[in-house]
Amino acid sequence: MSDITFTQRNIPAERLLEVNHLKKYFPITSGIFKKHIGDVKAVDDLNLYVNEGETLGLVGESGCGKTTASRCILRAYEPTAGEIFFRNKKQEYVDLAHLSDKDLRPMRPEMQMIFQDPFGSLNPRMNIFDIISEPMLVNGIRNRKEREERVVDLLKKVGLRPEYMVRYPHSFSGGQRQRIGIARALALQPRLVVADEPVSALDVSVQAQVLNLLMELMEDMGLTYLFVAHDLSVVRHICDRVTVMYVGKIVETAPTEELYYNPRHPYSEALMAAVPIADPRLQQDRKGLPGEVPSPANPPSGCYFHPRCSYCKDRCKAEVPELREISPNHWTACHRAEELSLEGLKK
Amino acid sequence: MTDQKPLLSVRDLQVYFHLDEGIVKSVDGVSFDAYKGQVLGIVGESGCGKSVTMKSILRIVEPPGRIMGGQVLLSKRDHPDEYLDLTAMNEKGKEIRAVRGGEIALIPQEPMAAFSPVHTIGNQIMEAIMLHCNVNKNEAREICVQSLKSVGMSMPEKRVDSYSWQLSGGLRQRAIIAMAIAGNPRLLVADEPTTAIDVTTQAQILRLLKDLQRQREMSILFITHDLGVIAQMAQYVVVMYLGRVMEKGPVDAIFHNPKHPYTQALLRSIPSAQKTTKTKLPTITGSIPHPFNKPKGCPFHPRCIDAIKGKCDVELPVEYIVGDQQFASCFRYEKNEVNNR
């Protein structure tokens, strides 16, 4: 393991996860010989970090690569390039991107995922006990008694009655199924939980319950979340910091309040302005962004956002902007970040 | 607005689904009025009956669903004081087919599934135009191009000959709106028109719908589960829960002075810019019951914090007047006047 541990690397001690230059390209092939004719750059040079005990929100529109990025971090997808440093239980930083499957196995219990669709993510032919205890079985907890005890414990934790253990997924509502999915993710006491749109399939009245549960569990179990979502008001409510993605790249990362009230990238500004506010007295004059999200297979030159950006200059069409720190902890990838005065949410 | 006659009046509508397992009362006594030039929002969670209400207005409820009672009245174009009862029409008859697309047009939820992939969008829009307007093919094409132009599609002369799969989600949604307005309808029924698209595109589409509504003095019946969209779009809001209207009123009253416990709880439970972050959100306990075991009495009583035992779980509340044009069906307001309309 020595060649893949990077304790000597300069990673601040509070980091649980640090992702550097992560890339995931899906090849486009054509013809009977599957000639490689291009790439869908789903994730293109992603840099982010998550501190222990915090919630990082990853937001963006559909197709921006947020799900692909989160799956690469868990090595559910094989990343094309890049480094993913994760601090293991021995407090060493391990590069997940370059671990062999065998070395990765002991790391898996520490990182778990909560899925978006509570209907598709539970096997209808397994009962709740089997669903929640399967990760334990896979990871060597063979004693049925012990597993049962832990399942009872987990069900109580997520607010379900332990008797439900013998039932099958079809007898539960969407919100309850999502709780089951959460219990399964927590079965191995992970430290990092990647939640991929955990509440977007739920009804408004149930959504609040699940958000509260996620926040409670975070405190009780000392979890760290990577929270992938497109609903900006949900993200604002539970995240400490937020990263905005656009066509496979990060355009801005900042502490939540800072990003919402003082965005420094035109795309973040447009995103804030586009969210309908549930208050008829705040009638928004929505300019709306012109055009649509470009395809990651054929992105525009320079800054990917320039064809839709109202602040675009010649430089933006030619040069790809670097992600840079313009004020402490506030990163943006815009050539004109300093000169622009952008509008966020109004207090 | 009170002295004006409504364009569409839904009265005590009941739509039941007769399944082998029993009867599901999807819509159980729903009443509301839509006026000319108004955006009426219907908001509710899944299973509240908002889509079935929409389908009954157009008479496209699929069996085993059946309209069991109530009326859907549409004022006549030439004589606004006279009404057609849509529920009395044969659902395959000539009359209702003249209404569909001609008087009331639908913007469906799924822009992907709404167009046939083997016909050009122009052909499909022209088909609708030729059904409702007495024009030949060339004129229909002209109207079609105009219509595409009015929804903000660039190069409409070229796009008219493209297939739906050649267009992006936002453009496809625009093409559907073009098809809906091509027959010059008086009422546009939009069933979750923006749920399948991204926020930045959603903002464009919402703006487009608002502009069209103003230009053409159309009415829009806007169905959604998104309270943010409703607040920004609607002038009058109907809040539904399990097949019943819980509360209806002007948008400002619904959001700033809600009277029904369900509306109040719903608004409290959404995260918003005004609330402090990282705090516990007030929730509504429990989950939406399955339509088969709908609770007796007020459908919301098992989740309601103010439920009165022996009353809310036995009787169904009627609509009480709780403000200007605002009505709530809750026993809390029992002493108020009853809405008799």
Interface residues (C-beta under 8 A of the other chain):
Chain A: E61 S62 S173 G174 G175 Q176 D203 V204 S205 V206 Q207 A208 Q209 L211 N212 M215 H230 L232 S233 V234 R236 H237 I238 T256 E257 Y260 A270 L271 A273 A274 V275 P276 I277 A278 D279 P280 R281 Q283 Q284 R286 G288 L289 P290 E292 V293 L345
Chain B: E45 S46 S168 G169 G170 L171 D198 V199 T200 T201 Q202 A203 Q204 L206 R207 H225 D226 L227 G228 V229 I230 A231 Q232 V251 D252 F255 H256 A265 L266 L267 S269 I270 P271 S272 A273 Q274 K275 T277 K278 K280 L281 P282 T283 I284 S287 I288 H290 R303
